[in-house]
């Protein structure tokens, strides 16, 4: 079951990363500031070296101005 959760998280990170590239033009520093977290955290999440907490997921969604519900649409079950 844990592996399934990791797969879902990987899909979410991919969707967040694509939105990040569009809305922040790949600028991790600006995205980190808008997300109220460190640039290191952003980089580690995007490289799949750090897991996302619910809090961090919500911060990323807020910075990207996307609804967390929309993010979960089309996630493969």
N, CA, C and O atoms as CSV, one atom per row, in Angstrom:
chain,resi,resn,atom,element,x,y,z
A,1,UNK,N,N,0.815,-1.191,0.000
A,1,UNK,CA,C,0.000,0.000,0.000
A,1,UNK,C,C,0.863,1.261,0.000
A,1,UNK,O,O,0.536,2.237,-0.676
A,2,UNK,N,N,1.957,1.244,0.751
A,2,UNK,CA,C,2.844,2.409,0.823
A,2,UNK,C,C,3.356,2.771,-0.570
A,2,UNK,O,O,3.433,3.947,-0.925
A,3,UNK,N,N,3.703,1.756,-1.351
A,3,UNK,CA,C,4.202,1.996,-2.700
A,3,UNK,C,C,3.150,2.724,-3.540
A,3,UNK,O,O,3.493,3.590,-4.346
A,4,UNK,N,N,1.890,2.385,-3.360
A,4,UNK,CA,C,0.801,3.041,-4.093
A,4,UNK,C,C,0.732,4.528,-3.738
A,4,UNK,O,O,0.542,5.371,-4.614
A,5,UNK,N,N,0.888,4.842,-2.452
A,5,UNK,CA,C,0.880,6.237,-2.021
A,5,UNK,C,C,2.042,7.006,-2.637
A,5,UNK,O,O,1.899,8.169,-3.014
A,6,UNK,N,N,3.174,6.359,-2.735
A,6,UNK,CA,C,4.346,6.996,-3.337
A,6,UNK,C,C,4.109,7.271,-4.821
A,6,UNK,O,O,4.556,8.289,-5.349
A,7,UNK,N,N,3.404,6.359,-5.488
A,7,UNK,CA,C,3.077,6.565,-6.906
A,7,UNK,C,C,2.139,7.761,-7.074
A,7,UNK,O,O,2.317,8.572,-7.982
A,8,UNK,N,N,1.157,7.863,-6.210
A,8,UNK,CA,C,0.230,8.995,-6.260
A,8,UNK,C,C,0.986,10.298,-6.010
A,8,UNK,O,O,0.778,11.293,-6.705
A,9,UNK,N,N,1.863,10.278,-5.013
A,9,UNK,CA,C,2.641,11.481,-4.715
A,9,UNK,C,C,3.513,11.874,-5.903
A,9,UNK,O,O,3.634,13.059,-6.215
A,10,UNK,N,N,4.115,10.902,-6.561
A,10,UNK,CA,C,4.954,11.188,-7.728
A,10,UNK,C,C,4.138,11.849,-8.837
A,10,UNK,O,O,4.620,12.765,-9.502
A,11,UNK,N,N,2.917,11.390,-9.034
A,11,UNK,CA,C,2.041,12.005,-10.037
A,11,UNK,C,C,1.692,13.441,-9.646
A,11,UNK,O,O,1.665,14.333,-10.495
A,12,UNK,N,N,1.428,13.657,-8.365
A,12,UNK,CA,C,1.119,15.007,-7.889
A,12,UNK,C,C,2.310,15.939,-8.082
A,12,UNK,O,O,2.152,17.072,-8.535
A,13,UNK,N,N,3.492,15.459,-7.740
A,13,UNK,CA,C,4.702,16.278,-7.891
A,13,UNK,C,C,4.911,16.632,-9.360
A,13,UNK,O,O,5.291,17.760,-9.675
A,14,UNK,N,N,4.670,15.694,-10.251
A,14,UNK,CA,C,4.817,15.958,-11.684
A,14,UNK,C,C,3.856,17.052,-12.132
A,14,UNK,O,O,4.240,17.949,-12.882
A,15,UNK,N,N,2.607,16.980,-11.675
A,15,UNK,CA,C,1.621,18.006,-12.036
A,15,UNK,C,C,2.009,19.370,-11.452
A,15,UNK,O,O,1.894,20.395,-12.123
A,16,UNK,N,N,2.465,19.368,-10.208
A,16,UNK,CA,C,2.900,20.615,-9.576
A,16,UNK,C,C,4.092,21.197,-10.328
A,16,UNK,O,O,4.150,22.404,-10.567
A,17,UNK,N,N,5.037,20.348,-10.699
A,17,UNK,CA,C,6.230,20.806,-11.404
A,17,UNK,C,C,5.865,21.462,-12.738
A,17,UNK,O,O,6.421,22.500,-13.097
A,18,UNK,N,N,4.932,20.853,-13.466
A,18,UNK,CA,C,4.513,21.424,-14.755
A,18,UNK,C,C,3.883,22.801,-14.556
A,18,UNK,O,O,4.161,23.727,-15.318
A,19,UNK,N,N,3.044,22.938,-13.545
A,19,UNK,CA,C,2.435,24.240,-13.243
A,19,UNK,C,C,3.493,25.250,-12.821
A,19,UNK,O,O,3.437,26.418,-13.205
A,20,UNK,N,N,4.455,24.793,-12.031
A,20,UNK,CA,C,5.554,25.639,-11.571
A,20,UNK,C,C,6.346,26.195,-12.756
A,20,UNK,O,O,6.689,27.377,-12.778
A,21,UNK,N,N,6.632,25.348,-13.729
A,21,UNK,CA,C,7.392,25.803,-14.903
A,21,UNK,C,C,6.642,26.897,-15.650
A,21,UNK,O,O,7.252,27.848,-16.139
A,22,UNK,N,N,5.332,26.767,-15.740
A,22,UNK,CA,C,4.523,27.754,-16.456
A,22,UNK,C,C,4.393,29.048,-15.656
A,22,UNK,O,O,4.621,30.136,-16.184
A,23,UNK,N,N,4.030,28.926,-14.388
A,23,UNK,CA,C,3.696,30.116,-13.595
A,23,UNK,C,C,4.894,30.816,-12.972
A,23,UNK,O,O,4.835,32.011,-12.681
A,24,UNK,N,N,5.984,30.077,-12.766
A,24,UNK,CA,C,7.174,30.692,-12.159
A,24,UNK,C,C,8.388,30.641,-13.084
A,24,UNK,O,O,9.500,30.989,-12.687
A,25,UNK,N,N,8.158,30.205,-14.314
A,25,UNK,CA,C,9.212,30.161,-15.332
A,25,UNK,C,C,10.465,29.442,-14.828
A,25,UNK,O,O,11.588,29.803,-15.180
A,26,UNK,N,N,10.248,28.411,-13.993
A,26,UNK,CA,C,11.364,27.624,-13.494
A,26,UNK,C,C,12.166,28.267,-12.377
A,26,UNK,O,O,13.205,27.735,-11.986
A,27,UNK,N,N,11.711,29.397,-11.853
A,27,UNK,CA,C,12.447,30.101,-10.800
A,27,UNK,C,C,12.079,29.523,-9.422
A,27,UNK,O,O,11.048,29.868,-8.844
A,28,UNK,N,N,12.933,28.649,-8.922
A,28,UNK,CA,C,12.672,27.972,-7.647
A,28,UNK,C,C,12.700,28.940,-6.463
A,28,UNK,O,O,11.983,28.743,-5.482
A,29,UNK,N,N,13.507,29.962,-6.551
A,29,UNK,CA,C,13.596,30.935,-5.467
A,29,UNK,C,C,12.268,31.685,-5.283
A,29,UNK,O,O,11.789,31.841,-4.160
A,30,UNK,N,N,11.691,32.139,-6.376
A,30,UNK,CA,C,10.415,32.847,-6.300
A,30,UNK,C,C,9.298,31.906,-5.844
A,30,UNK,O,O,8.432,32.294,-5.060
A,31,UNK,N,N,9.325,30.678,-6.338
A,31,UNK,CA,C,8.313,29.700,-5.949
A,31,UNK,C,C,8.427,29.375,-4.462
A,31,UNK,O,O,7.417,29.274,-3.765
A,32,UNK,N,N,9.643,29.213,-3.984
A,32,UNK,CA,C,9.856,28.930,-2.559
A,32,UNK,C,C,9.323,30.075,-1.703
A,32,UNK,O,O,8.665,29.845,-0.689
A,33,UNK,N,N,9.606,31.289,-2.111
A,33,UNK,CA,C,9.124,32.453,-1.357
A,33,UNK,C,C,7.595,32.494,-1.360
A,33,UNK,O,O,6.983,32.745,-0.322
A,34,UNK,N,N,6.986,32.253,-2.499
A,34,UNK,CA,C,5.522,32.261,-2.598
A,34,UNK,C,C,4.897,31.112,-1.813
A,34,UNK,O,O,3.751,31.203,-1.372
A,35,UNK,N,N,5.657,30.029,-1.641
A,35,UNK,CA,C,5.184,28.848,-0.906
A,35,UNK,C,C,5.540,28.904,0.576
A,35,UNK,O,O,5.148,28.025,1.343
A,36,UNK,N,N,6.271,29.919,0.975
A,36,UNK,CA,C,6.732,30.071,2.361
A,36,UNK,C,C,7.528,28.853,2.828
A,36,UNK,O,O,7.300,28.309,3.909
A,37,UNK,N,N,8.465,28.446,1.980
A,37,UNK,CA,C,9.370,27.357,2.355
A,37,UNK,C,C,10.739,27.654,1.746
A,37,UNK,O,O,10.908,28.657,1.052
A,38,UNK,N,N,11.694,26.803,1.999
A,38,UNK,CA,C,13.044,27.041,1.483
A,38,UNK,C,C,13.179,26.536,0.046
A,38,UNK,O,O,12.458,25.641,-0.393
A,39,UNK,N,N,14.116,27.135,-0.657
A,39,UNK,CA,C,14.410,26.685,-2.014
A,39,UNK,C,C,14.927,25.248,-1.997
A,39,UNK,O,O,14.679,24.481,-2.928
A,40,UNK,N,N,15.636,24.895,-0.946
A,40,UNK,CA,C,16.124,23.520,-0.792
A,40,UNK,C,C,14.960,22.539,-0.740
A,40,UNK,O,O,15.017,21.474,-1.355
A,41,UNK,N,N,13.911,22.888,-0.016
A,41,UNK,CA,C,12.734,22.028,0.074
A,41,UNK,C,C,12.100,21.853,-1.301
A,41,UNK,O,O,11.759,20.738,-1.695
A,42,UNK,N,N,11.945,22.939,-2.018
A,42,UNK,CA,C,11.375,22.867,-3.373
A,42,UNK,C,C,12.204,21.948,-4.252
A,42,UNK,O,O,11.671,21.059,-4.915
A,43,UNK,N,N,13.500,22.166,-4.252
A,43,UNK,CA,C,14.395,21.361,-5.083
A,43,UNK,C,C,14.320,19.879,-4.707
A,43,UNK,O,O,14.258,19.016,-5.582
A,44,UNK,N,N,14.326,19.593,-3.421
A,44,UNK,CA,C,14.301,18.193,-2.966
A,44,UNK,C,C,12.977,17.508,-3.312
A,44,UNK,O,O,12.964,16.332,-3.674
A,45,UNK,N,N,11.882,18.227,-3.204
A,45,UNK,CA,C,10.583,17.642,-3.578
A,45,UNK,C,C,10.568,17.348,-5.075
A,45,UNK,O,O,10.151,16.266,-5.487
A,46,UNK,N,N,11.016,18.297,-5.892
A,46,UNK,CA,C,11.018,18.102,-7.341
A,46,UNK,C,C,11.959,16.985,-7.780
A,46,UNK,O,O,11.743,16.370,-8.824
A,47,UNK,N,N,12.994,16.718,-6.998
A,47,UNK,CA,C,13.925,15.629,-7.312
A,47,UNK,C,C,13.526,14.312,-6.645
A,47,UNK,O,O,14.259,13.325,-6.717
A,48,UNK,N,N,12.368,14.304,-5.999
A,48,UNK,CA,C,11.863,13.125,-5.277
A,48,UNK,C,C,12.819,12.652,-4.186
A,48,UNK,O,O,12.941,11.455,-3.926
A,49,UNK,N,N,13.488,13.606,-3.558
A,49,UNK,CA,C,14.380,13.287,-2.444
A,49,UNK,C,C,13.741,13.647,-1.106
A,49,UNK,O,O,14.288,13.355,-0.043
A,50,UNK,N,N,12.573,14.286,-1.178
A,50,UNK,CA,C,11.843,14.649,0.033
A,50,UNK,C,C,10.363,14.448,-0.238
A,50,UNK,O,O,9.861,14.825,-1.297
A,51,UNK,N,N,9.663,13.851,0.724
A,51,UNK,CA,C,8.222,13.635,0.600
A,51,UNK,C,C,7.493,14.931,0.935
A,51,UNK,O,O,7.980,15.754,1.710
A,52,UNK,N,N,6.323,15.093,0.337
A,52,UNK,CA,C,5.489,16.263,0.611
A,52,UNK,C,C,4.564,15.987,1.784
A,52,UNK,O,O,3.946,14.925,1.861
A,53,UNK,N,N,4.473,16.933,2.682
A,53,UNK,CA,C,3.462,16.862,3.728
A,53,UNK,C,C,2.188,17.491,3.170
A,53,UNK,O,O,2.215,18.143,2.126
A,54,UNK,N,N,1.088,17.294,3.861
A,54,UNK,CA,C,-0.159,17.936,3.445
A,54,UNK,C,C,0.014,19.450,3.486
A,54,UNK,O,O,-0.451,20.157,2.592
A,55,UNK,N,N,0.679,19.944,4.520
A,55,UNK,CA,C,0.928,21.376,4.646
A,55,UNK,C,C,1.690,21.909,3.433
A,55,UNK,O,O,1.325,22.944,2.874
A,56,UNK,N,N,2.729,21.216,3.033
A,56,UNK,CA,C,3.529,21.658,1.895
A,56,UNK,C,C,2.725,21.586,0.593
A,56,UNK,O,O,2.825,22.472,-0.255
A,57,UNK,N,N,1.941,20.539,0.446
A,57,UNK,CA,C,1.070,20.419,-0.724
A,57,UNK,C,C,0.137,21.631,-0.820
A,57,UNK,O,O,-0.028,22.209,-1.894
A,58,UNK,N,N,-0.462,22.005,0.295
A,58,UNK,CA,C,-1.371,23.154,0.307
A,58,UNK,C,C,-0.630,24.461,0.025
A,58,UNK,O,O,-1.165,25.345,-0.645
A,59,UNK,N,N,0.585,24.587,0.527
A,59,UNK,CA,C,1.395,25.790,0.251
A,59,UNK,C,C,1.719,25.889,-1.234
A,59,UNK,O,O,1.626,26.964,-1.826
A,60,UNK,N,N,2.100,24.761,-1.832
A,60,UNK,CA,C,2.399,24.746,-3.265
A,60,UNK,C,C,1.161,25.123,-4.075
A,60,UNK,O,O,1.247,25.914,-5.014
A,61,UNK,N,N,0.019,24.560,-3.715
A,61,UNK,CA,C,-1.230,24.869,-4.426
A,61,UNK,C,C,-1.578,26.354,-4.310
A,61,UNK,O,O,-2.003,26.977,-5.283
A,62,UNK,N,N,-1.398,26.904,-3.133
A,62,UNK,CA,C,-1.673,28.329,-2.922
A,62,UNK,C,C,-0.752,29.184,-3.785
A,62,UNK,O,O,-1.205,30.126,-4.436
A,63,UNK,N,N,0.523,28.861,-3.792
A,63,UNK,CA,C,1.491,29.622,-4.586
A,63,UNK,C,C,1.178,29.525,-6.083
A,63,UNK,O,O,1.361,30.488,-6.828
A,64,UNK,N,N,0.708,28.364,-6.506
A,64,UNK,CA,C,0.396,28.153,-7.921
A,64,UNK,C,C,-1.022,28.596,-8.288
A,64,UNK,O,O,-1.412,28.579,-9.456
A,65,UNK,N,N,-1.781,28.994,-7.264
A,65,UNK,CA,C,-3.167,29.415,-7.448
A,65,UNK,C,C,-4.004,28.330,-8.123
A,65,UNK,O,O,-4.765,28.591,-9.054
A,66,UNK,N,N,-3.838,27.105,-7.623
A,66,UNK,CA,C,-4.639,25.988,-8.112
A,66,UNK,C,C,-5.343,25.337,-6.926
A,66,UNK,O,O,-4.841,25.351,-5.802
A,67,UNK,N,N,-6.497,24.776,-7.193
A,67,UNK,CA,C,-7.279,24.099,-6.173
A,67,UNK,C,C,-6.714,22.691,-5.977
A,67,UNK,O,O,-6.464,21.976,-6.947
A,68,UNK,N,N,-6.519,22.308,-4.739
A,68,UNK,CA,C,-5.963,20.987,-4.453
A,68,UNK,C,C,-6.827,19.878,-5.045
A,68,UNK,O,O,-6.310,18.834,-5.440
A,69,UNK,N,N,-8.138,20.098,-5.109
A,69,UNK,CA,C,-9.042,19.110,-5.701
A,69,UNK,C,C,-8.729,18.922,-7.184
A,69,UNK,O,O,-8.725,17.798,-7.686
A,70,UNK,N,N,-8.471,20.015,-7.873
A,70,UNK,CA,C,-8.118,19.939,-9.295
A,70,UNK,C,C,-6.833,19.145,-9.502
A,70,UNK,O,O,-6.681,18.431,-10.493
A,71,UNK,N,N,-5.932,19.280,-8.570
A,71,UNK,CA,C,-4.654,18.582,-8.665
A,71,UNK,C,C,-4.843,17.067,-8.643
A,71,UNK,O,O,-4.093,16.334,-9.288
A,72,UNK,N,N,-5.841,16.605,-7.904
A,72,UNK,CA,C,-6.080,15.173,-7.775
A,72,UNK,C,C,-6.872,14.586,-8.952
A,72,UNK,O,O,-6.954,13.366,-9.101
A,73,UNK,N,N,-7.451,15.452,-9.779
A,73,UNK,CA,C,-8.164,14.936,-10.952
A,73,UNK,C,C,-7.169,14.267,-11.892
A,73,UNK,O,O,-6.035,14.719,-12.048
A,74,UNK,N,N,-7.608,13.207,-12.498
A,74,UNK,CA,C,-6.808,12.440,-13.466
A,74,UNK,C,C,-5.632,11.695,-12.854
A,74,UNK,O,O,-4.752,11.226,-13.577
A,75,UNK,N,N,-5.606,11.581,-11.538
A,75,UNK,CA,C,-4.562,10.759,-10.909
A,75,UNK,C,C,-4.950,9.302,-11.123
A,75,UNK,O,O,-6.075,8.897,-10.834
A,76,UNK,N,N,-4.020,8.536,-11.626
A,76,UNK,CA,C,-4.294,7.123,-11.915
A,76,UNK,C,C,-4.414,6.345,-10.623
A,76,UNK,O,O,-3.571,6.437,-9.731
A,77,UNK,N,N,-5.479,5.582,-10.550
A,77,UNK,CA,C,-5.733,4.793,-9.338
A,77,UNK,C,C,-5.106,3.434,-9.384
A,77,UNK,O,O,-5.236,2.661,-8.434
